[in-house]
Amino acid sequence: MEEQPQSPSAARQRLDKWLFFARLIKSRSLAQKAIEAGFVAVNGTRVTQSAAQVRVGDTLELSLDRRDLVLRVLLPGTRRGPYEEARLLYEDMTPSAPVRKLTPFEQATRERGAGRPTKRERRETDRLKPGADEGD
């Protein structure tokens, strides 16, 4: 008796495997930790079990270290391939960050210590060097 292949819409996959195959998280164990910590939501519901199943069409919300992502699952993963292959597994629906325009005052000012040292700062630095007193 032959097993019939599942249709792509009915295909389910473990959430931790999918995140790993999609190259969003470096390893399955890190994916499991992120899920258990509550950094992943499927269709608006926070998931804490890495064995949770994802299907084609599900929406994932991830809170990663430096960014938050909103993704739609397009395909189940079969392996952790190159980025170009992994990128086909999802559609990025993350809203773009609003671009903040600097005021003219903010453009003209700089933080203390940024850029070239002042004459006073240069003298203070020279005093710290060995043999600085010999030249005076």
Phi, psi and omega per residue, in radians:
M1 nan 2.142 -3.097
E2 -1.524 2.522 3.094
E3 -1.526 2.284 -3.131
Q4 -1.457 2.393 3.123
P5 -1.158 2.527 3.133
Q6 -1.297 2.587 3.051
S7 -1.259 2.651 -3.097
P8 -1.018 -0.565 -3.117
S9 -1.262 -0.448 -3.122
A10 -1.620 -0.143 -3.095
A11 -1.160 2.295 3.113
R12 -2.113 2.696 3.140
Q13 -2.629 2.630 3.087
R14 -1.070 2.455 -3.093
L15 -1.089 -0.759 -3.121
D16 -1.127 -0.660 3.096
K17 -1.149 -0.743 -3.103
W18 -1.117 -0.761 3.119
L19 -1.079 -0.648 3.110
F20 -1.206 -0.823 -3.136
F21 -1.120 -0.583 -3.127
A22 -1.400 0.010 3.096
R23 1.073 0.546 3.091
L24 -1.551 -0.483 3.109
I25 -2.310 2.491 -2.954
K26 -1.167 -0.556 -3.117
S27 -2.524 2.846 3.122
R28 -1.171 -0.639 -3.141
S29 -1.164 -0.657 3.055
L30 -1.177 -0.622 3.082
A31 -1.123 -0.743 3.113
Q32 -1.072 -0.742 3.129
K33 -1.125 -0.712 3.127
A34 -1.128 -0.694 3.136
I35 -1.176 -0.808 -3.127
E36 -1.142 -0.499 3.106
A37 -1.358 -0.147 3.097
G38 1.530 0.389 -3.128
F39 -1.539 0.050 -3.090
V40 -2.219 2.358 3.052
A41 -2.207 2.398 3.099
V42 -1.964 2.128 -3.121
N43 0.910 0.713 3.070
G44 1.472 -0.076 -3.133
T45 -1.878 2.220 3.128
R46 -1.164 2.333 -3.105
V47 -1.967 2.369 3.125
T48 -2.110 0.040 3.100
Q49 -1.983 2.195 -3.090
S50 -1.234 -0.279 3.118
A51 -1.451 0.023 3.114
A52 -1.015 2.487 -3.078
Q53 -1.639 2.447 3.020
V54 -2.045 2.562 3.140
R55 -2.142 2.923 3.042
V56 -1.108 2.311 -3.141
G57 1.729 -0.250 3.106
D58 -1.184 2.612 3.084
T59 -1.861 2.234 3.139
L60 -1.949 2.420 3.027
E61 -2.075 2.096 -3.106
L62 -2.051 2.371 3.015
S63 -1.890 1.684 3.141
L64 -1.633 3.112 -3.064
D65 -0.926 -0.923 -3.006
R66 -1.908 -0.029 -3.109
R67 -2.786 2.803 3.029
D68 -1.923 2.366 -3.092
L69 -2.098 2.562 2.975
V70 -2.168 2.090 -3.041
L71 -2.257 2.634 2.996
R72 -1.974 2.259 -3.125
V73 -1.294 2.160 3.122
L74 -1.784 -0.640 -3.104
L75 -2.515 2.637 2.967
P76 -1.354 2.611 -3.135
G77 -1.487 2.633 3.077
T78 -2.007 -0.443 3.121
R79 -2.810 2.886 3.069
R80 -1.572 1.648 -3.090
G81 -1.739 -2.869 3.116
P82 -1.176 2.880 -3.093
Y83 -0.967 -0.741 -3.103
E84 -1.043 -0.661 3.122
E85 -1.290 -0.714 -3.126
A86 -1.175 -0.567 -3.114
R87 -1.127 -0.387 3.128
L88 -1.344 -0.180 -3.104
L89 -1.390 -0.307 -3.061
Y90 -2.552 2.841 3.031
E91 -2.013 2.204 -3.121
D92 -1.430 2.043 3.138
M93 -1.984 0.343 -3.118
T94 -1.143 2.226 3.095
P95 -1.166 2.462 -3.114
S96 -1.249 2.543 3.135
A97 -1.247 2.408 3.137
P98 -1.177 2.416 -3.129
V99 -1.452 2.134 -3.125
R100 -1.646 2.177 -3.125
K101 -1.566 2.311 3.133
L102 -1.379 2.513 3.064
T103 -1.314 2.815 3.104
P104 -1.018 -0.618 3.115
F105 -1.141 -0.744 3.130
E106 -1.139 -0.578 3.107
Q107 -1.219 -0.605 -3.059
A108 -1.442 -0.390 -3.103
T109 -1.652 2.730 3.075
R110 -2.347 2.769 3.124
E111 -1.250 2.607 3.123
R112 -1.074 2.311 3.136
G113 1.634 -0.152 3.118
A114 -1.579 2.467 3.111
G115 1.557 -2.811 -3.109
R116 -1.218 2.550 3.089
P117 -1.261 2.633 3.049
T118 -1.317 2.975 -3.142
K119 -1.066 -0.701 3.134
R120 -1.114 -0.780 3.131
E121 -1.118 -0.614 3.132
R122 -1.148 -0.749 3.108
R123 -1.084 -0.728 3.134
E124 -1.117 -0.673 3.104
T125 -1.167 -0.726 -3.138
D126 -1.120 -0.592 3.127
R127 -1.137 -0.436 -3.120
L128 -1.385 -0.338 -3.114
K129 -1.325 2.536 3.107
P130 -1.164 2.451 3.129
G131 1.417 0.256 -3.119
A132 -1.250 -0.492 -3.104
D133 -1.348 -0.328 -3.074
E134 -1.192 -0.554 -3.076
G135 -1.367 -0.269 -3.089
D136 -1.394 nan nan
